[in-house]
Amino acid sequence: MASQYDAVDVKKVDVAAEPGRFAALGVTAIPAILVNGRLEWVGLPKEAQLRERIEAALGPG
């Protein structure tokens, strides 16, 4: 899905390597999805929900 949005940067990170950093962002379990540095989900959202949040974060365009 990331390839469909030019302005989206997807990263897979090792939460165990930096637990303090991710705890400060509210990540208490994995998988977790952050959008613009804000925790949006713990677990996996439905594709339509994820698209909606990505498009809202990107703004009009």
PARO-440733 format. One record per residue: residue number from 1; x, y, z of N, C-alpha, C in turn; residue in three letters. Coordinates in nm, 2 decimals, decimal comma. Example, Ala and Ser with C-alpha at 12.3 -4.5 7.8 and 13.67 -1.06 7.14 Angstrom:
2
+-----+--------+--------+--------+--------+--------+--------+--------+--------+--------+------+
:  nr :    n_u :    n_v :    n_w :   ca_u :   ca_v :   ca_w :    c_u :    c_v :    c_w : rest :
+-----+--------+--------+--------+--------+--------+--------+--------+--------+--------+------+
:   1 :   1,32 :  -0,57 :   0,78 :   1,23 :  -0,45 :   0,78 :   1,32 :  -0,33 :   0,78 :  Ala :
:   2 :   1,28 :  -0,22 :   0,71 :   1,37 :  -0,11 :   0,71 :   1,29 :   0,00 :   0,79 :  Ser :
+-----+--------+--------+--------+--------+--------+--------+--------+--------+--------+------+
END
This chain:
61
+-----+--------+--------+--------+--------+--------+--------+--------+--------+--------+------+
:  nr :    n_u :    n_v :    n_w :   ca_u :   ca_v :   ca_w :    c_u :    c_v :    c_w : rest :
+-----+--------+--------+--------+--------+--------+--------+--------+--------+--------+------+
:   1 :   0,08 :  -0,12 :   0,00 :   0,00 :   0,00 :   0,00 :   0,09 :   0,13 :   0,00 :  Met :
:   2 :   0,20 :   0,12 :   0,06 :   0,29 :   0,24 :   0,07 :   0,33 :   0,29 :  -0,06 :  Ala :
:   3 :   0,34 :   0,20 :  -0,16 :   0,38 :   0,25 :  -0,29 :   0,28 :   0,33 :  -0,36 :  Ser :
:   4 :   0,16 :   0,33 :  -0,31 :   0,05 :   0,41 :  -0,37 :   0,05 :   0,55 :  -0,32 :  Gln :
:   5 :   0,13 :   0,58 :  -0,22 :   0,13 :   0,72 :  -0,17 :   0,28 :   0,77 :  -0,17 :  Tyr :
:   6 :   0,31 :   0,86 :  -0,26 :   0,45 :   0,91 :  -0,27 :   0,50 :   0,97 :  -0,15 :  Asp :
:   7 :   0,41 :   1,04 :  -0,07 :   0,46 :   1,12 :   0,04 :   0,46 :   1,03 :   0,17 :  Ala :
:   8 :   0,44 :   0,90 :   0,16 :   0,44 :   0,81 :   0,28 :   0,57 :   0,74 :   0,29 :  Val :
:   9 :   0,62 :   0,75 :   0,41 :   0,75 :   0,67 :   0,44 :   0,71 :   0,56 :   0,54 :  Asp :
:  10 :   0,73 :   0,44 :   0,50 :   0,70 :   0,33 :   0,59 :   0,83 :   0,27 :   0,64 :  Val :
:  11 :   0,83 :   0,25 :   0,77 :   0,95 :   0,19 :   0,84 :   0,91 :   0,08 :   0,93 :  Lys :
:  12 :   0,99 :  -0,02 :   0,93 :   0,97 :  -0,13 :   1,02 :   1,09 :  -0,12 :   1,12 :  Lys :
:  13 :   1,05 :  -0,11 :   1,25 :   1,16 :  -0,09 :   1,35 :   1,16 :  -0,20 :   1,46 :  Val :
:  14 :   1,27 :  -0,21 :   1,52 :   1,28 :  -0,31 :   1,63 :   1,25 :  -0,23 :   1,76 :  Asp :
:  15 :   1,13 :  -0,25 :   1,81 :   1,09 :  -0,18 :   1,93 :   1,18 :  -0,22 :   2,05 :  Val :
:  16 :   1,22 :  -0,35 :   2,05 :   1,30 :  -0,40 :   2,16 :   1,44 :  -0,32 :   2,17 :  Ala :
:  17 :   1,49 :  -0,27 :   2,06 :   1,62 :  -0,21 :   2,06 :   1,61 :  -0,07 :   2,12 :  Ala :
:  18 :   1,49 :   0,00 :   2,12 :   1,48 :   0,13 :   2,18 :   1,35 :   0,14 :   2,26 :  Glu :
:  19 :   1,33 :   0,06 :   2,36 :   1,20 :   0,05 :   2,43 :   1,15 :   0,19 :   2,49 :  Pro :
:  20 :   1,25 :   0,27 :   2,54 :   1,21 :   0,40 :   2,60 :   1,15 :   0,49 :   2,49 :  Gly :
:  21 :   1,21 :   0,49 :   2,38 :   1,17 :   0,58 :   2,27 :   1,02 :   0,55 :   2,23 :  Arg :
:  22 :   0,99 :   0,42 :   2,21 :   0,86 :   0,38 :   2,17 :   0,76 :   0,39 :   2,28 :  Phe :
:  23 :   0,80 :   0,36 :   2,40 :   0,71 :   0,38 :   2,52 :   0,66 :   0,52 :   2,53 :  Ala :
:  24 :   0,76 :   0,62 :   2,50 :   0,72 :   0,76 :   2,51 :   0,62 :   0,79 :   2,40 :  Ala :
:  25 :   0,61 :   0,72 :   2,29 :   0,52 :   0,74 :   2,19 :   0,38 :   0,67 :   2,21 :  Leu :
:  26 :   0,38 :   0,59 :   2,32 :   0,26 :   0,52 :   2,36 :   0,25 :   0,38 :   2,31 :  Gly :
:  27 :   0,35 :   0,33 :   2,25 :   0,35 :   0,19 :   2,20 :   0,37 :   0,10 :   2,32 :  Val :
:  28 :   0,27 :   0,02 :   2,35 :   0,27 :  -0,07 :   2,46 :   0,27 :  -0,22 :   2,41 :  Thr :
:  29 :   0,24 :  -0,24 :   2,28 :   0,24 :  -0,37 :   2,23 :   0,26 :  -0,36 :   2,08 :  Ala :
:  30 :   0,29 :  -0,47 :   2,02 :   0,32 :  -0,48 :   1,87 :   0,23 :  -0,58 :   1,81 :  Ile :
:  31 :   0,19 :  -0,56 :   1,68 :   0,23 :  -0,45 :   1,60 :   0,16 :  -0,32 :   1,64 :  Pro :
:  32 :   0,22 :  -0,21 :   1,60 :   0,16 :  -0,08 :   1,63 :   0,19 :   0,01 :   1,51 :  Ala :
:  33 :   0,10 :   0,10 :   1,48 :   0,11 :   0,18 :   1,36 :   0,10 :   0,33 :   1,41 :  Ile :
:  34 :   0,21 :   0,40 :   1,37 :   0,21 :   0,55 :   1,40 :   0,20 :   0,62 :   1,27 :  Leu :
:  35 :   0,13 :   0,74 :   1,28 :   0,11 :   0,82 :   1,17 :   0,16 :   0,96 :   1,21 :  Val :
:  36 :   0,26 :   1,02 :   1,14 :   0,31 :   1,15 :   1,18 :   0,36 :   1,15 :   1,33 :  Asn :
:  37 :   0,41 :   1,04 :   1,37 :   0,46 :   1,03 :   1,51 :   0,36 :   1,01 :   1,62 :  Gly :
:  38 :   0,24 :   0,99 :   1,58 :   0,13 :   0,97 :   1,67 :   0,07 :   0,83 :   1,66 :  Arg :
:  39 :   0,06 :   0,76 :   1,78 :   0,01 :   0,63 :   1,78 :  -0,13 :   0,62 :   1,73 :  Leu :
:  40 :  -0,16 :   0,55 :   1,62 :  -0,29 :   0,53 :   1,57 :  -0,36 :   0,40 :   1,60 :  Glu :
:  41 :  -0,28 :   0,29 :   1,60 :  -0,33 :   0,16 :   1,62 :  -0,23 :   0,07 :   1,70 :  Trp :
:  42 :  -0,29 :  -0,01 :   1,78 :  -0,21 :  -0,13 :   1,83 :  -0,29 :  -0,24 :   1,77 :  Val :
:  43 :  -0,22 :  -0,33 :   1,70 :  -0,29 :  -0,43 :   1,62 :  -0,29 :  -0,39 :   1,47 :  Gly :
:  44 :  -0,36 :  -0,46 :   1,39 :  -0,37 :  -0,42 :   1,25 :  -0,51 :  -0,37 :   1,21 :  Leu :
:  45 :  -0,51 :  -0,25 :   1,15 :  -0,64 :  -0,20 :   1,11 :  -0,69 :  -0,26 :   0,98 :  Pro :
:  46 :  -0,81 :  -0,25 :   0,95 :  -0,86 :  -0,29 :   0,82 :  -0,80 :  -0,19 :   0,72 :  Lys :
:  47 :  -0,78 :  -0,24 :   0,59 :  -0,71 :  -0,16 :   0,49 :  -0,78 :  -0,02 :   0,47 :  Glu :
:  48 :  -0,92 :  -0,02 :   0,47 :  -0,99 :   0,10 :   0,45 :  -0,97 :   0,20 :   0,56 :  Ala :
:  49 :  -0,95 :   0,15 :   0,68 :  -0,93 :   0,24 :   0,80 :  -0,79 :   0,30 :   0,79 :  Gln :
:  50 :  -0,69 :   0,22 :   0,75 :  -0,56 :   0,27 :   0,73 :  -0,55 :   0,38 :   0,62 :  Leu :
:  51 :  -0,61 :   0,35 :   0,51 :  -0,62 :   0,44 :   0,40 :  -0,68 :   0,58 :   0,44 :  Arg :
:  52 :  -0,79 :   0,57 :   0,52 :  -0,86 :   0,69 :   0,56 :  -0,76 :   0,77 :   0,65 :  Glu :
:  53 :  -0,69 :   0,71 :   0,74 :  -0,60 :   0,79 :   0,83 :  -0,48 :   0,84 :   0,75 :  Arg :
:  54 :  -0,43 :   0,77 :   0,66 :  -0,32 :   0,82 :   0,57 :  -0,36 :   0,94 :   0,49 :  Ile :
:  55 :  -0,48 :   0,93 :   0,43 :  -0,52 :   1,04 :   0,35 :  -0,56 :   1,16 :   0,43 :  Glu :
:  56 :  -0,61 :   1,14 :   0,55 :  -0,64 :   1,25 :   0,64 :  -0,50 :   1,32 :   0,68 :  Ala :
:  57 :  -0,40 :   1,24 :   0,70 :  -0,27 :   1,30 :   0,74 :  -0,21 :   1,37 :   0,63 :  Ala :
:  58 :  -0,23 :   1,32 :   0,51 :  -0,17 :   1,39 :   0,39 :  -0,24 :   1,52 :   0,36 :  Leu :
:  59 :  -0,36 :   1,53 :   0,39 :  -0,44 :   1,65 :   0,36 :  -0,49 :   1,66 :   0,22 :  Gly :
:  60 :  -0,55 :   1,77 :   0,18 :  -0,60 :   1,78 :   0,05 :  -0,49 :   1,77 :  -0,06 :  Pro :
:  61 :  -0,52 :   1,71 :  -0,16 :  -0,41 :   1,70 :  -0,26 :  -0,45 :   1,64 :  -0,38 :  Gly :
+-----+--------+--------+--------+--------+--------+--------+--------+--------+--------+------+
END
